Structures are given as C-alpha cells and as structure tokens.
Amino acid sequence: MLPVASLSRTNLIACEICLKEIPHDLAISQEGVEYVQYFCGIECYSKWDAEQSDLPEGNADNN
Ligand SMILES: [Zn+2]
C-alpha cells in the first residue's frame, strides 16, 4: 500500500484580505456569524479586525 501523501490532505484556502492561497493548516481562522474567514497571517487578520471595529454597529460602549 502506498503512503498517502500529506500534500493531498492540504486544503488551500484564500486569505480574506490579500487573497493569497495558503494551506488551511497555517491559516488564522475567525469564526463569523455565518461562516469562517481565513487569514494568511496576523497582519491580514489585524487589518480585517481593524476594519471590523470601524464599522458602525450602533455599539458605543467604548466611552
Ligand atoms: Zn493575507
């Protein structure tokens, strides 16, 4: 029996911000309300996170 190549188990996903394709295993995932978003690294995640906090959601608890 041939060993199953580990590469065949590697799902590529696209980063939510830069759209770079990265292995699912290495992605940072963020569970959203309806689906999971993936980021290639903390940089893109931070960008996304900053955008989220910019959105006006009627949440003014910061003061
Ligand atoms: Zn990215």
N, CA, C, O and the ligand as a Tripos MOL2 file, in Angstrom:
@<TRIPOS>MOLECULE
protein
  253   251    64     0     0
PROTEIN
NO_CHARGES

@<TRIPOS>ATOM
      1 N           0.8460   -1.2100    0.0000 N.3       1 MET1
      2 CA          0.0000    0.0000    0.0000 C.3       1 MET1
      3 C           0.8740    1.2510    0.0000 C.2       1 MET1
      4 O           1.8300    1.3510    0.7690 O.2       1 MET1
      5 N           0.5490    2.1710   -0.8410 N.am      2 LEU2
      6 CA          1.3260    3.4020   -0.8890 C.3       2 LEU2
      7 C           0.8970    4.3510    0.2280 C.2       2 LEU2
      8 O          -0.2850    4.4620    0.5510 O.2       2 LEU2
      9 N           1.8730    5.0220    0.8030 N.am      3 PRO3
     10 CA          1.5180    6.0260    1.8250 C.3       3 PRO3
     11 C           0.7840    7.1900    1.1840 C.2       3 PRO3
     12 O           1.1070    7.6170    0.0760 O.2       3 PRO3
     13 N          -0.1660    7.6740    1.8710 N.am      4 VAL4
     14 CA         -0.9110    8.8320    1.3570 C.3       4 VAL4
     15 C          -0.0600   10.0770    1.5590 C.2       4 VAL4
     16 O           0.3630   10.3880    2.6720 O.2       4 VAL4
     17 N           0.1760   10.7660    0.4820 N.am      5 ALA5
     18 CA          0.9830   11.9770    0.5770 C.3       5 ALA5
     19 C           0.2680   13.0170    1.4180 C.2       5 ALA5
     20 O          -0.9280   13.2640    1.2610 O.2       5 ALA5
     21 N           1.0240   13.6080    2.3020 N.am      6 SER6
     22 CA          0.4020   14.5910    3.1830 C.3       6 SER6
     23 C          -0.1030   15.7950    2.3900 C.2       6 SER6
     24 O          -1.0220   16.4970    2.8130 O.2       6 SER6
     25 N           0.5190   16.0170    1.2270 N.am      7 LEU7
     26 CA          0.0930   17.1530    0.4080 C.3       7 LEU7
     27 C          -1.3520   17.0070   -0.0320 C.2       7 LEU7
     28 O          -2.0670   17.9970   -0.1880 O.2       7 LEU7
     29 N          -1.7740   15.7770   -0.2300 N.am      8 SER8
     30 CA         -3.1340   15.5770   -0.7150 C.3       8 SER8
     31 C          -4.1610   15.9660    0.3350 C.2       8 SER8
     32 O          -5.3390   16.1610    0.0330 O.2       8 SER8
     33 N          -3.6940   16.0770    1.5780 N.am      9 ARG9
     34 CA         -4.6290   16.4530    2.6380 C.3       9 ARG9
     35 C          -4.6460   17.9580    2.8540 C.2       9 ARG9
     36 O          -5.4400   18.4790    3.6370 O.2       9 ARG9
     37 N          -3.7560   18.6490    2.1480 N.am     10 THR10
     38 CA         -3.6430   20.0760    2.3880 C.3      10 THR10
     39 C          -4.6650   20.8520    1.5770 C.2      10 THR10
     40 O          -4.5600   20.9490    0.3540 O.2      10 THR10
     41 N          -5.6150   21.3820    2.2410 N.am     11 ASN11
     42 CA         -6.5940   22.2330    1.5680 C.3      11 ASN11
     43 C          -6.0590   23.6510    1.4880 C.2      11 ASN11
     44 O          -5.6110   24.2260    2.4800 O.2      11 ASN11
     45 N          -6.1160   24.1920    0.2950 N.am     12 LEU12
     46 CA         -5.7180   25.5800    0.1570 C.3      12 LEU12
     47 C          -6.9510   26.4670    0.3150 C.2      12 LEU12
     48 O          -8.0150   26.1990   -0.2420 O.2      12 LEU12
     49 N          -6.7690   27.5190    1.0860 N.am     13 ILE13
     50 CA         -7.8390   28.4920    1.2400 C.3      13 ILE13
     51 C          -7.2870   29.8630    0.8760 C.2      13 ILE13
     52 O          -6.0740   30.0740    0.8950 O.2      13 ILE13
     53 N          -8.1560   30.7730    0.5530 N.am     14 ALA14
     54 CA         -7.7210   32.1090    0.1640 C.3      14 ALA14
     55 C          -7.8630   33.0590    1.3500 C.2      14 ALA14
     56 O          -8.8850   33.0820    2.0350 O.2      14 ALA14
     57 N          -6.8140   33.8360    1.5690 N.am     15 CYS15
     58 CA         -6.8430   34.8350    2.6260 C.3      15 CYS15
     59 C          -7.9410   35.8530    2.3440 C.2      15 CYS15
     60 O          -8.1150   36.3000    1.2110 O.2      15 CYS15
     61 N          -8.6580   36.2020    3.3620 N.am     16 GLU16
     62 CA         -9.7920   37.1250    3.2300 C.3      16 GLU16
     63 C          -9.3410   38.5080    2.7730 C.2      16 GLU16
     64 O         -10.1060   39.2180    2.1190 O.2      16 GLU16
     65 N          -8.1260   38.8990    3.1030 N.am     17 ILE17
     66 CA         -7.6440   40.2450    2.8220 C.3      17 ILE17
     67 C          -6.8410   40.3160    1.5360 C.2      17 ILE17
     68 O          -7.1830   41.0810    0.6340 O.2      17 ILE17
     69 N          -5.7800   39.5300    1.4370 N.am     18 CYS18
     70 CA         -4.8950   39.6540    0.2740 C.3      18 CYS18
     71 C          -5.1740   38.5770   -0.7750 C.2      18 CYS18
     72 O          -4.5800   38.5840   -1.8530 O.2      18 CYS18
     73 N          -6.0770   37.6550   -0.4550 N.am     19 LEU19
     74 CA         -6.5000   36.6030   -1.3820 C.3      19 LEU19
     75 C          -5.3870   35.6260   -1.7460 C.2      19 LEU19
     76 O          -5.5080   34.8490   -2.6930 O.2      19 LEU19
     77 N          -4.3040   35.6810   -0.9770 N.am     20 LYS20
     78 CA         -3.2360   34.7110   -1.1910 C.3      20 LYS20
     79 C          -3.7020   33.3340   -0.7570 C.2      20 LYS20
     80 O          -4.4030   33.1820    0.2440 O.2      20 LYS20
     81 N          -3.3000   32.3370   -1.5270 N.am     21 GLU21
     82 CA         -3.6870   30.9790   -1.1730 C.3      21 GLU21
     83 C          -2.6810   30.3790   -0.2140 C.2      21 GLU21
     84 O          -1.4750   30.3890   -0.4610 O.2      21 GLU21
     85 N          -3.1950   29.8620    0.8730 N.am     22 ILE22
     86 CA         -2.3410   29.2860    1.8970 C.3      22 ILE22
     87 C          -2.9570   27.9830    2.3780 C.2      22 ILE22
     88 O          -4.1670   27.7820    2.2720 O.2      22 ILE22
     89 N          -2.1150   27.0940    2.9090 N.am     23 PRO23
     90 CA         -2.6500   25.8450    3.4580 C.3      23 PRO23
     91 C          -3.5830   26.1260    4.6300 C.2      23 PRO23
     92 O          -3.3090   26.9640    5.4890 O.2      23 PRO23
     93 N          -4.6550   25.4190    4.6320 N.am     24 HIS24
     94 CA         -5.6680   25.5800    5.6730 C.3      24 HIS24
     95 C          -5.0470   25.4720    7.0640 C.2      24 HIS24
     96 O          -5.4250   26.1900    7.9900 O.2      24 HIS24
     97 N          -4.0880   24.5610    7.1860 N.am     25 ASP25
     98 CA         -3.4590   24.3100    8.4910 C.3      25 ASP25
     99 C          -2.7530   25.5410    9.0420 C.2      25 ASP25
    100 O          -2.6630   25.7230   10.2560 O.2      25 ASP25
    101 N          -2.2540   26.3850    8.1440 N.am     26 LEU26
    102 CA         -1.4600   27.5350    8.5820 C.3      26 LEU26
    103 C          -2.2840   28.8020    8.7020 C.2      26 LEU26
    104 O          -1.7930   29.8400    9.1480 O.2      26 LEU26
    105 N          -3.5090   28.7090    8.3080 N.am     27 ALA27
    106 CA         -4.3410   29.9110    8.2850 C.3      27 ALA27
    107 C          -4.8320   30.2620    9.6800 C.2      27 ALA27
    108 O          -5.0390   29.3980   10.5310 O.2      27 ALA27
    109 N          -5.0090   31.5460    9.8810 N.am     28 ILE28
    110 CA         -5.6880   32.0090   11.0820 C.3      28 ILE28
    111 C          -7.1720   32.0550   10.7510 C.2      28 ILE28
    112 O          -7.5750   32.6740    9.7660 O.2      28 ILE28
    113 N          -7.9550   31.4210   11.5470 N.am     29 SER29
    114 CA         -9.3840   31.3850   11.2380 C.3      29 SER29
    115 C         -10.1660   32.2120   12.2370 C.2      29 SER29
    116 O          -9.8460   32.2890   13.4230 O.2      29 SER29
    117 N         -11.1900   32.8170   11.7060 N.am     30 GLN30
    118 CA        -12.0570   33.6520   12.5320 C.3      30 GLN30
    119 C         -13.4870   33.2240   12.2630 C.2      30 GLN30
    120 O         -13.9900   33.3860   11.1510 O.2      30 GLN30
    121 N         -14.1270   32.6910   13.2510 N.am     31 GLU31
    122 CA        -15.4880   32.2330   13.0500 C.3      31 GLU31
    123 C         -16.4370   33.4090   13.0460 C.2      31 GLU31
    124 O         -16.6150   34.1000   14.0490 O.2      31 GLU31
    125 N         -17.0450   33.6180   11.8840 N.am     32 GLY32
    126 CA        -18.0210   34.6980   11.7730 C.3      32 GLY32
    127 C         -19.3920   34.2020   12.1590 C.2      32 GLY32
    128 O         -19.5610   33.0940   12.6680 O.2      32 GLY32
    129 N         -20.3610   35.0470   11.9050 N.am     33 VAL33
    130 CA        -21.7300   34.6950   12.2580 C.3      33 VAL33
    131 C         -22.2200   33.5560   11.3810 C.2      33 VAL33
    132 O         -22.8710   32.6230   11.8520 O.2      33 VAL33
    133 N         -21.8940   33.6500   10.0870 N.am     34 GLU34
    134 CA        -22.4460   32.6680    9.1560 C.3      34 GLU34
    135 C         -21.4020   31.7520    8.5490 C.2      34 GLU34
    136 O         -21.7250   30.6730    8.0510 O.2      34 GLU34
    137 N         -20.1420   32.1840    8.5890 N.am     35 TYR35
    138 CA        -19.1050   31.3440    8.0030 C.3      35 TYR35
    139 C         -17.7570   31.6830    8.6120 C.2      35 TYR35
    140 O         -17.6190   32.6650    9.3400 O.2      35 TYR35
    141 N         -16.7730   30.8660    8.3060 N.am     36 VAL36
    142 CA        -15.4420   31.0650    8.8610 C.3      36 VAL36
    143 C         -14.5770   31.8040    7.8540 C.2      36 VAL36
    144 O         -14.5660   31.4730    6.6680 O.2      36 VAL36
    145 N         -13.8530   32.8060    8.3340 N.am     37 GLN37
    146 CA        -12.9540   33.5450    7.4640 C.3      37 GLN37
    147 C         -11.5290   33.1460    7.7900 C.2      37 GLN37
    148 O         -11.2040   32.8050    8.9270 O.2      37 GLN37
    149 N         -10.6820   33.1940    6.7640 N.am     38 TYR38
    150 CA         -9.3030   32.7660    6.9410 C.3      38 TYR38
    151 C          -8.3410   33.8680    6.5520 C.2      38 TYR38
    152 O          -8.6060   34.6650    5.6520 O.2      38 TYR38
    153 N          -7.2140   33.8960    7.2500 N.am     39 PHE39
    154 CA         -6.1950   34.9090    7.0000 C.3      39 PHE39
    155 C          -4.8380   34.2420    6.9230 C.2      39 PHE39
    156 O          -4.5650   33.2670    7.6230 O.2      39 PHE39
    157 N          -3.9710   34.7950    6.0400 N.am     40 CYS40
    158 CA         -2.6690   34.1680    5.8170 C.3      40 CYS40
    159 C          -1.7420   34.4230    6.9860 C.2      40 CYS40
    160 O          -0.7670   33.6940    7.1720 O.2      40 CYS40
    161 N          -2.0250   35.4360    7.7720 N.am     41 GLY41
    162 CA         -1.1540   35.7290    8.9000 C.3      41 GLY41
    163 C          -1.7630   36.7830    9.7840 C.2      41 GLY41
    164 O          -2.8390   37.3120    9.5020 O.2      41 GLY41
    165 N          -1.0630   37.0830   10.8580 N.am     42 ILE42
    166 CA         -1.5940   38.0230   11.8420 C.3      42 ILE42
    167 C          -1.7370   39.4150   11.2440 C.2      42 ILE42
    168 O          -2.5880   40.1930   11.6770 O.2      42 ILE42
    169 N          -0.9120   39.7350   10.2530 N.am     43 GLU43
    170 CA         -1.0050   41.0520    9.6240 C.3      43 GLU43
    171 C          -2.3580   41.2520    8.9560 C.2      43 GLU43
    172 O          -3.0330   42.2600    9.1640 O.2      43 GLU43
    173 N          -2.7340   40.2740    8.1580 N.am     44 CYS44
    174 CA         -4.0130   40.3870    7.4670 C.3      44 CYS44
    175 C          -5.1590   40.2950    8.4610 C.2      44 CYS44
    176 O          -6.1790   40.9670    8.3100 O.2      44 CYS44
    177 N          -4.9910   39.4820    9.4470 N.am     45 TYR45
    178 CA         -6.0450   39.3780   10.4560 C.3      45 TYR45
    179 C          -6.2440   40.7150   11.1580 C.2      45 TYR45
    180 O          -7.3720   41.1420   11.4000 O.2      45 TYR45
    181 N          -5.1300   41.3670   11.4810 N.am     46 SER46
    182 CA         -5.2120   42.6720   12.1520 C.3      46 SER46
    183 C          -5.9080   43.6950   11.2770 C.2      46 SER46
    184 O          -6.7190   44.4890   11.7520 O.2      46 SER46
    185 N          -5.5780   43.6670    9.9820 N.am     47 LYS47
    186 CA         -6.2500   44.5750    9.0520 C.3      47 LYS47
    187 C          -7.7390   44.3500    9.0840 C.2      47 LYS47
    188 O          -8.5290   45.2860    9.2090 O.2      47 LYS47
    189 N          -8.1090   43.0890    8.9690 N.am     48 TRP48
    190 CA         -9.5270   42.7540    8.9640 C.3      48 TRP48
    191 C         -10.1840   43.1760   10.2780 C.2      48 TRP48
    192 O         -11.2830   43.7290   10.2980 O.2      48 TRP48
    193 N          -9.4840   42.9010   11.3570 N.am     49 ASP49
    194 CA        -10.0220   43.2080   12.6770 C.3      49 ASP49
    195 C         -10.2400   44.7060   12.8350 C.2      49 ASP49
    196 O         -11.2410   45.1430   13.4020 O.2      49 ASP49
    197 N          -9.2850   45.4950   12.3230 N.am     50 ALA50
    198 CA         -9.4050   46.9500   12.3950 C.3      50 ALA50
    199 C         -10.6070   47.4220   11.5880 C.2      50 ALA50
    200 O         -11.3360   48.3230   12.0020 O.2      50 ALA50
    201 N         -10.8000   46.8020   10.4370 N.am     51 GLU51
    202 CA        -11.9620   47.1760    9.6230 C.3      51 GLU51
    203 C         -13.2560   46.8620   10.3410 C.2      51 GLU51
    204 O         -14.2270   47.6150   10.2630 O.2      51 GLU51
    205 N         -13.2580   45.7520   11.0350 N.am     52 GLN52
    206 CA        -14.4790   45.3790   11.7450 C.3      52 GLN52
    207 C         -14.8330   46.4160   12.8050 C.2      52 GLN52
    208 O         -16.0010   46.7680   12.9700 O.2      52 GLN52
    209 N         -13.8220   46.9030   13.5210 N.am     53 SER53
    210 CA        -14.1220   47.8490   14.6000 C.3      53 SER53
    211 C         -14.5140   49.2190   14.0430 C.2      53 SER53
    212 O         -15.1030   50.0410   14.7450 O.2      53 SER53
    213 N         -14.1750   49.4540   12.7530 N.am     54 ASP54
    214 CA        -14.5730   50.7110   12.1430 C.3      54 ASP54
    215 C         -16.0310   50.7330   11.7460 C.2      54 ASP54
    216 O         -16.6240   51.7970   11.5720 O.2      54 ASP54
    217 N         -16.5970   49.5650   11.6070 N.am     55 LEU55
    218 CA        -17.9740   49.5020   11.1540 C.3      55 LEU55
    219 C         -18.9150   50.0520   12.2160 C.2      55 LEU55
    220 O         -18.8320   49.6860   13.3880 O.2      55 LEU55
    221 N         -19.7960   50.9220   11.7960 N.am     56 PRO56
    222 CA        -20.7910   51.4420   12.7340 C.3      56 PRO56
    223 C         -21.8550   50.3790   13.0070 C.2      56 PRO56
    224 O         -22.6570   50.0430   12.1360 O.2      56 PRO56
    225 N         -21.8430   49.8740   14.1970 N.am     57 GLU57
    226 CA        -22.8090   48.8220   14.5120 C.3      57 GLU57
    227 C         -23.7470   49.2620   15.6230 C.2      57 GLU57
    228 O         -24.4390   48.4450   16.2290 O.2      57 GLU57
    229 N         -23.7590   50.5520   15.8780 N.am     58 GLY58
    230 CA        -24.6060   51.0450   16.9510 C.3      58 GLY58
    231 C         -24.0740   50.6410   18.3120 C.2      58 GLY58
    232 O         -24.8010   50.6270   19.3060 O.2      58 GLY58
    233 N         -22.8020   50.3150   18.3350 N.am     59 ASN59
    234 CA        -22.2010   49.8820   19.5820 C.3      59 ASN59
    235 C         -21.2750   50.9770   20.1060 C.2      59 ASN59
    236 O         -20.1370   51.0720   19.6470 O.2      59 ASN59
    237 N         -21.7070   51.7780   21.0170 N.am     60 ALA60
    238 CA        -20.9400   52.9100   21.5030 C.3      60 ALA60
    239 C         -20.5400   52.7160   22.9590 C.2      60 ALA60
    240 O         -20.6610   53.6200   23.7860 O.2      60 ALA60
    241 N         -20.0680   51.5340   23.2430 N.am     61 ASP61
    242 CA        -19.7160   51.2270   24.6240 C.3      61 ASP61
    243 C         -18.2950   51.6290   24.9810 C.2      61 ASP61
    244 O         -17.8530   51.4660   26.1180 O.2      61 ASP61
    245 N         -17.5840   52.1600   23.9820 N.am     62 ASN62
    246 CA        -16.1600   52.4170   24.2070 C.3      62 ASN62
    247 C         -15.8980   53.6470   25.0730 C.2      62 ASN62
    248 O         -14.8020   53.8150   25.6070 O.2      62 ASN62
    249 N         -16.8890   54.4860   25.2060 N.am     63 ASN63
    250 CA        -16.6750   55.6730   26.0240 C.3      63 ASN63
    251 C         -17.1230   55.4460   27.4490 C.2      63 ASN63
    252 O         -17.0150   56.3470   28.2810 O.2      63 ASN63
    253 ZN         -3.3860   37.7620    3.6350 Zn       64 ZN64
@<TRIPOS>BOND
     1     1     2 1
     2     2     3 1
     3     3     4 2
     4     3     5 am
     5     5     6 1
     6     6     7 1
     7     7     8 2
     8     7     9 am
     9     9    10 1
    10    10    11 1
    11    11    12 2
    12    11    13 am
    13    13    14 1
    14    14    15 1
    15    15    16 2
    16    15    17 am
    17    17    18 1
    18    18    19 1
    19    19    20 2
    20    19    21 am
    21    21    22 1
    22    22    23 1
    23    23    24 2
    24    23    25 am
    25    25    26 1
    26    26    27 1
    27    27    28 2
    28    27    29 am
    29    29    30 1
    30    30    31 1
    31    31    32 2
    32    31    33 am
    33    33    34 1
    34    34    35 1
    35    35    36 2
    36    35    37 am
    37    37    38 1
    38    38    39 1
    39    39    40 2
    40    39    41 am
    41    41    42 1
    42    42    43 1
    43    43    44 2
    44    43    45 am
    45    45    46 1
    46    46    47 1
    47    47    48 2
    48    47    49 am
    49    49    50 1
    50    50    51 1
    51    51    52 2
    52    51    53 am
    53    53    54 1
    54    54    55 1
    55    55    56 2
    56    55    57 am
    57    57    58 1
    58    58    59 1
    59    59    60 2
    60    59    61 am
    61    61    62 1
    62    62    63 1
    63    63    64 2
    64    63    65 am
    65    65    66 1
    66    66    67 1
    67    67    68 2
    68    67    69 am
    69    69    70 1
    70    70    71 1
    71    71    72 2
    72    71    73 am
    73    73    74 1
    74    74    75 1
    75    75    76 2
    76    75    77 am
    77    77    78 1
    78    78    79 1
    79    79    80 2
    80    79    81 am
    81    81    82 1
    82    82    83 1
    83    83    84 2
    84    83    85 am
    85    85    86 1
    86    86    87 1
    87    87    88 2
    88    87    89 am
    89    89    90 1
    90    90    91 1
    91    91    92 2
    92    91    93 am
    93    93    94 1
    94    94    95 1
    95    95    96 2
    96    95    97 am
    97    97    98 1
    98    98    99 1
    99    99   100 2
   100    99   101 am
   101   101   102 1
   102   102   103 1
   103   103   104 2
   104   103   105 am
   105   105   106 1
   106   106   107 1
   107   107   108 2
   108   107   109 am
   109   109   110 1
   110   110   111 1
   111   111   112 2
   112   111   113 am
   113   113   114 1
   114   114   115 1
   115   115   116 2
   116   115   117 am
   117   117   118 1
   118   118   119 1
   119   119   120 2
   120   119   121 am
   121   121   122 1
   122   122   123 1
   123   123   124 2
   124   123   125 am
   125   125   126 1
   126   126   127 1
   127   127   128 2
   128   127   129 am
   129   129   130 1
   130   130   131 1
   131   131   132 2
   132   131   133 am
   133   133   134 1
   134   134   135 1
   135   135   136 2
   136   135   137 am
   137   137   138 1
   138   138   139 1
   139   139   140 2
   140   139   141 am
   141   141   142 1
   142   142   143 1
   143   143   144 2
   144   143   145 am
   145   145   146 1
   146   146   147 1
   147   147   148 2
   148   147   149 am
   149   149   150 1
   150   150   151 1
   151   151   152 2
   152   151   153 am
   153   153   154 1
   154   154   155 1
   155   155   156 2
   156   155   157 am
   157   157   158 1
   158   158   159 1
   159   159   160 2
   160   159   161 am
   161   161   162 1
   162   162   163 1
   163   163   164 2
   164   163   165 am
   165   165   166 1
   166   166   167 1
   167   167   168 2
   168   167   169 am
   169   169   170 1
   170   170   171 1
   171   171   172 2
   172   171   173 am
   173   173   174 1
   174   174   175 1
   175   175   176 2
   176   175   177 am
   177   177   178 1
   178   178   179 1
   179   179   180 2
   180   179   181 am
   181   181   182 1
   182   182   183 1
   183   183   184 2
   184   183   185 am
   185   185   186 1
   186   186   187 1
   187   187   188 2
   188   187   189 am
   189   189   190 1
   190   190   191 1
   191   191   192 2
   192   191   193 am
   193   193   194 1
   194   194   195 1
   195   195   196 2
   196   195   197 am
   197   197   198 1
   198   198   199 1
   199   199   200 2
   200   199   201 am
   201   201   202 1
   202   202   203 1
   203   203   204 2
   204   203   205 am
   205   205   206 1
   206   206   207 1
   207   207   208 2
   208   207   209 am
   209   209   210 1
   210   210   211 1
   211   211   212 2
   212   211   213 am
   213   213   214 1
   214   214   215 1
   215   215   216 2
   216   215   217 am
   217   217   218 1
   218   218   219 1
   219   219   220 2
   220   219   221 am
   221   221   222 1
   222   222   223 1
   223   223   224 2
   224   223   225 am
   225   225   226 1
   226   226   227 1
   227   227   228 2
   228   227   229 am
   229   229   230 1
   230   230   231 1
   231   231   232 2
   232   231   233 am
   233   233   234 1
   234   234   235 1
   235   235   236 2
   236   235   237 am
   237   237   238 1
   238   238   239 1
   239   239   240 2
   240   239   241 am
   241   241   242 1
   242   242   243 1
   243   243   244 2
   244   243   245 am
   245   245   246 1
   246   246   247 1
   247   247   248 2
   248   247   249 am
   249   249   250 1
   250   250   251 1
   251   251   252 2
@<TRIPOS>SUBSTRUCTURE
     1 MET1         2 RESIDUE 1 A MET
     2 LEU2         6 RESIDUE 1 A LEU
     3 PRO3        10 RESIDUE 1 A PRO
     4 VAL4        14 RESIDUE 1 A VAL
     5 ALA5        18 RESIDUE 1 A ALA
     6 SER6        22 RESIDUE 1 A SER
     7 LEU7        26 RESIDUE 1 A LEU
     8 SER8        30 RESIDUE 1 A SER
     9 ARG9        34 RESIDUE 1 A ARG
    10 THR10       38 RESIDUE 1 A THR
    11 ASN11       42 RESIDUE 1 A ASN
    12 LEU12       46 RESIDUE 1 A LEU
    13 ILE13       50 RESIDUE 1 A ILE
    14 ALA14       54 RESIDUE 1 A ALA
    15 CYS15       58 RESIDUE 1 A CYS
    16 GLU16       62 RESIDUE 1 A GLU
    17 ILE17       66 RESIDUE 1 A ILE
    18 CYS18       70 RESIDUE 1 A CYS
    19 LEU19       74 RESIDUE 1 A LEU
    20 LYS20       78 RESIDUE 1 A LYS
    21 GLU21       82 RESIDUE 1 A GLU
    22 ILE22       86 RESIDUE 1 A ILE
    23 PRO23       90 RESIDUE 1 A PRO
    24 HIS24       94 RESIDUE 1 A HIS
    25 ASP25       98 RESIDUE 1 A ASP
    26 LEU26      102 RESIDUE 1 A LEU
    27 ALA27      106 RESIDUE 1 A ALA
    28 ILE28      110 RESIDUE 1 A ILE
    29 SER29      114 RESIDUE 1 A SER
    30 GLN30      118 RESIDUE 1 A GLN
    31 GLU31      122 RESIDUE 1 A GLU
    32 GLY32      126 RESIDUE 1 A GLY
    33 VAL33      130 RESIDUE 1 A VAL
    34 GLU34      134 RESIDUE 1 A GLU
    35 TYR35      138 RESIDUE 1 A TYR
    36 VAL36      142 RESIDUE 1 A VAL
    37 GLN37      146 RESIDUE 1 A GLN
    38 TYR38      150 RESIDUE 1 A TYR
    39 PHE39      154 RESIDUE 1 A PHE
    40 CYS40      158 RESIDUE 1 A CYS
    41 GLY41      162 RESIDUE 1 A GLY
    42 ILE42      166 RESIDUE 1 A ILE
    43 GLU43      170 RESIDUE 1 A GLU
    44 CYS44      174 RESIDUE 1 A CYS
    45 TYR45      178 RESIDUE 1 A TYR
    46 SER46      182 RESIDUE 1 A SER
    47 LYS47      186 RESIDUE 1 A LYS
    48 TRP48      190 RESIDUE 1 A TRP
    49 ASP49      194 RESIDUE 1 A ASP
    50 ALA50      198 RESIDUE 1 A ALA
    51 GLU51      202 RESIDUE 1 A GLU
    52 GLN52      206 RESIDUE 1 A GLN
    53 SER53      210 RESIDUE 1 A SER
    54 ASP54      214 RESIDUE 1 A ASP
    55 LEU55      218 RESIDUE 1 A LEU
    56 PRO56      222 RESIDUE 1 A PRO
    57 GLU57      226 RESIDUE 1 A GLU
    58 GLY58      230 RESIDUE 1 A GLY
    59 ASN59      234 RESIDUE 1 A ASN
    60 ALA60      238 RESIDUE 1 A ALA
    61 ASP61      242 RESIDUE 1 A ASP
    62 ASN62      246 RESIDUE 1 A ASN
    63 ASN63      250 RESIDUE 1 A ASN
    64 ZN64       253 GROUP 0 **** ****
